[in-house]
Amino acid sequence: MIAALAHFVIATISSLGYAGIAVLMALESACIPLPSEVILPFAGYLVSTGRFDLWLVAIVGALGCNIGSTVAYAVGYAGGRPLVERFGRYVLLDEAELTRVEGFFGRYGSVTVLVSRMLPVVRTYIALPAGMARMNFWKFQAYTFIGSLPWCLVLAYVGFRLGKAWETNKRLHAVMHDFTIATVAVLAVLIVWYGVRIWRGRAQRSA
């Protein structure tokens, strides 16, 4: 599954170019667990090869965030908390996580959308409580784009710098090898945890 995910990300960007970046970032921002930490660094690596432009990668990625976040916003707006509670488990969002994200939004208001777009995990789900709270749609769009742009730019730049150093820095090869092993281990644990949670949920409903 992990290999399939990485292959999907690489194949999508390689085949569709900038459109592939937008599609993947839209999926990630629509609460689908596709890590932007994989999508954008690979796009940044392609910047180092001359295929992409760094700023265009960041802008297209941020626009993709707006597209996906609009879907999540609409779900929160139309269905509210009951709909999110019913289907959230399928995108790794449980009630405790939803409550935490709602708490951020309730405490800091609409500016939470701006800040949260630059934070891991929370950024993926913040559009849901924004929709549930009926946040002004155009302010939501502006805050989402402004908050997403630096996130996309930084991650793409990391990929760009790694790509530039890849052929000349042997130490980088060793570090990335260890990092890959650690990432695979963490993803494996998350996949097992997700499967167990789904199984337990079904068992509780059938009991």
ZIQUIUR-V59448 format. One record per pair of residues at least 12 apart in sequence whose C-alpha atoms are under 10 Angstrom apart, sorted by sequence separation. I is the first residue (numbers start at 1). J is the second residue. D is the distance in whole Angstrom. If there is no record, write none. Layout:
i:j:d
I:J:D
I:J:D
//
This chain:
i:j:d
9:21:9
12:24:8
24:36:8
72:84:10
104:116:9
113:125:10
114:126:10
44:57:8
85:98:8
113:126:6
127:140:8
25:39:8
43:57:7
44:58:9
81:95:9
84:98:8
112:126:8
113:127:7
162:176:10
9:24:7
21:36:10
24:39:7
25:40:9
43:58:9
101:116:9
112:127:10
8:24:10
24:40:9
113:129:9
22:39:10
40:57:8
81:98:9
113:130:7
127:144:9
21:39:7
40:58:8
43:61:10
81:99:10
104:122:9
112:130:9
126:144:10
20:39:10
21:40:8
110:129:10
101:121:10
110:130:7
21:42:10
40:61:8
81:102:10
101:122:7
105:126:8
109:130:9
123:144:9
21:43:7
39:61:9
100:122:9
101:123:9
104:126:9
105:127:10
113:135:10
20:43:10
102:125:10
106:129:9
110:133:9
97:121:10
98:122:10
101:125:7
102:126:8
105:129:7
106:130:10
109:133:9
123:147:9
9:34:9
18:43:9
36:61:9
97:122:9
101:126:6
104:129:9
105:130:7
110:135:7
114:139:10
123:148:9
9:35:9
13:39:8
17:43:9
101:127:10
102:128:9
103:129:9
109:135:9
110:136:9
113:139:10
114:140:8
117:143:8
118:144:10
9:36:10
12:39:10
13:40:10
98:125:8
101:128:9
102:129:6
106:133:9
113:140:7
114:141:10
116:143:10
117:144:7
6:34:10
10:38:9
14:42:10
97:125:9
98:126:9
101:129:7
102:130:8
105:133:9
111:139:9
113:141:9
114:142:8
115:143:8
116:144:9
117:145:9
118:146:10
119:147:9
5:34:8
6:35:10
9:38:8
10:39:8
13:42:8
14:43:9
17:46:10
101:130:10
110:139:8
111:140:9
113:142:10
114:143:5
115:144:9
117:146:9
118:147:6
119:148:10
5:35:10
9:39:6
13:43:7
98:128:9
99:129:9
102:132:9
110:140:8
113:143:6
114:144:6
117:147:5
118:148:6
9:40:10
93:124:10
98:129:8
102:133:9
112:143:9
113:144:6
114:145:8
115:146:9
116:147:7
117:148:5
118:149:9
120:151:10
6:38:8
10:42:7
14:46:9
93:125:8
111:143:7
112:144:10
113:145:10
114:146:7
115:147:6
116:148:9
117:149:9
118:150:7
119:151:8
5:38:10
6:39:9
9:42:9
10:43:9
13:46:9
29:62:10
110:143:8
111:144:10
113:146:10
114:147:5
115:148:9
117:150:9
118:151:5
9:43:10
17:51:9
18:52:8
30:64:10
91:125:10
113:147:8
114:148:8
117:151:7
118:152:9
17:52:8
18:53:10
22:57:9
25:60:9
26:61:8
29:64:8
30:65:8
112:147:10
113:148:10
117:152:10
6:42:10
21:57:7
22:58:10
25:61:6
26:62:9
28:64:9
29:65:5
30:66:9
32:68:9
111:147:10
14:51:10
21:58:9
22:59:9
23:60:9
24:61:8
25:62:8
26:63:8
27:64:8
28:65:7
29:66:8
30:67:8
31:68:8
88:125:10
18:56:8
19:57:10
22:60:6
23:61:9
25:63:8
26:64:4
27:65:8
29:67:8
30:68:4
31:69:8
18:57:7
21:60:7
22:61:5
25:64:5
26:65:5
29:68:5
30:69:5
17:57:10
18:58:10
20:60:9
21:61:6
22:62:8
23:63:10
24:64:7
25:65:5
26:66:7
27:67:9
28:68:7
29:69:5
30:70:8
31:71:9
32:72:10
18:59:10
19:60:8
20:61:9
21:62:10
22:63:7
23:64:6
24:65:9
25:66:9
26:67:5
27:68:6
28:69:9
29:70:9
30:71:6
31:72:7
18:60:7
19:61:9
21:63:10
22:64:4
23:65:9
25:67:9
26:68:4
27:69:9
29:71:8
30:72:5
18:61:8
21:64:7
22:65:8
25:68:7
26:69:7
29:72:8
30:73:9
20:64:9
22:66:9
23:67:9
24:68:9
25:69:10
26:70:9
27:71:9
84:128:8
19:64:9
22:67:8
23:68:8
26:71:9
30:75:10
84:129:10
22:68:9
81:128:9
80:128:8
81:129:8
84:132:10
79:128:10
80:129:8
77:127:10
81:131:10
76:127:8
77:128:8
80:131:8
81:132:7
65:117:9
72:124:9
73:125:9
75:127:9
76:128:5
77:129:8
79:131:9
80:132:5
72:125:8
73:126:9
74:127:9
75:128:7
76:129:6
77:130:8
78:131:8
79:132:8
80:133:9
69:123:10
72:126:9
73:127:5
74:128:8
75:129:10
76:130:7
77:131:4
78:132:8
80:134:10
62:117:10
69:124:8
72:127:6
73:128:5
76:131:4
77:132:5
68:124:9
69:125:8
71:127:8
72:128:5
73:129:8
74:130:9
75:131:7
76:132:5
77:133:7
78:134:10
31:88:9
33:90:10
69:126:8
70:127:7
71:128:9
72:129:9
73:130:6
74:131:6
75:132:8
76:133:8
77:134:6
32:90:9
33:91:6
65:123:10
69:127:6
70:128:9
72:130:9
73:131:4
74:132:9
76:134:8
77:135:9
31:90:10
32:91:6
33:92:7
65:124:9
68:127:9
69:128:8
72:131:8
73:132:8
31:91:6
32:92:9
33:93:10
71:131:10
72:132:10
73:133:10
74:134:10
30:91:9
31:92:9
66:127:10
69:130:10
70:131:9
73:134:9
31:93:8
69:131:10
73:135:9
74:137:10
73:137:9
70:137:9
73:140:9
73:141:10
70:140:9
69:140:9
70:141:8
69:141:9
66:140:9
67:141:9
70:144:9
66:141:6
69:144:8
65:141:10
66:142:9
69:145:10
66:143:9
67:144:10
63:141:10
66:144:6
67:145:10
65:144:7
66:145:6
65:145:7
66:146:10
63:144:9
64:145:9
62:144:8
63:145:7
65:147:10
66:148:8
37:120:9
62:145:6
65:148:7
36:120:9
61:145:9
62:146:8
64:148:9
65:149:9
35:120:9
62:147:8
63:148:8
35:121:9
59:145:9
62:148:5
63:149:9
61:148:8
62:149:5
65:152:9
29:117:9
33:121:9
36:124:10
61:149:8
62:150:9
35:124:9
59:148:9
60:149:9
62:151:8
31:121:10
34:124:10
58:148:9
59:149:6
61:151:9
62:152:7
33:124:8
58:149:6
59:150:9
61:152:6
62:153:9
31:123:9
32:124:8
57:149:10
58:150:8
60:152:9
61:153:9
31:124:6
32:125:9
58:151:8
59:152:8
29:123:8
30:124:7
31:125:6
55:149:9
58:152:5
59:153:8
28:123:9
29:124:5
30:125:8
31:126:9
57:152:8
58:153:5
61:156:9
28:124:7
29:125:7
31:127:9
57:153:8
58:154:8
27:124:10
28:125:9
29:126:9
30:127:8
31:128:9
55:152:9
56:153:9
58:155:9
29:127:8
30:128:9
54:152:10
55:153:7
58:156:7
92:190:9
54:153:7
57:156:7
58:157:9
92:191:10
54:154:10
57:157:10
55:156:9
92:193:10
54:156:7
55:157:9
92:194:7
53:156:10
54:157:7
91:194:9
94:197:10
90:194:9
54:159:10
89:194:9
92:197:9
54:160:8
92:198:9
90:197:10
44:152:10
89:197:8
90:198:8
44:153:9
47:156:8
48:157:9
89:198:7
44:154:9
46:156:9
47:157:9
40:151:9
41:152:9
44:155:7
45:156:8
48:159:8
49:160:9
40:152:7
41:153:10
43:155:9
44:156:4
45:157:8
47:159:8
48:160:5
89:201:9
39:152:10
40:153:8
41:154:9
42:155:9
43:156:6
44:157:6
45:158:8
46:159:8
47:160:6
48:161:7
37:151:10
40:154:9
41:155:5
42:156:7
43:157:9
44:158:7
45:159:5
46:160:7
47:161:9
48:162:8
49:163:8
36:151:9
37:152:9
40:155:6
41:156:5
42:157:10
43:158:10
44:159:4
45:160:5
48:163:6
49:164:8
36:152:8
39:155:9
40:156:5
41:157:7
42:158:9
43:159:7
44:160:4
45:161:8
47:163:8
48:164:6
38:155:9
39:156:9
40:157:9
41:158:6
42:159:6
43:160:8
44:161:8
45:162:7
46:163:8
47:164:9
48:165:9
37:155:7
38:156:10
40:158:9
41:159:4
42:160:8
44:162:9
45:163:5
46:164:10
36:155:8
37:156:9
40:159:7
41:160:7
44:163:8
45:164:8
36:156:10
39:159:10
40:160:10
41:161:9
42:162:10
44:164:10
37:158:10
38:159:9
41:162:9
42:163:9
45:166:10
37:159:10
41:163:9
25:152:9
2:183:10
3:184:9
2:184:7
2:185:10
2:187:7
1:187:10
2:188:8
1:188:9
2:191:9
1:191:9
//
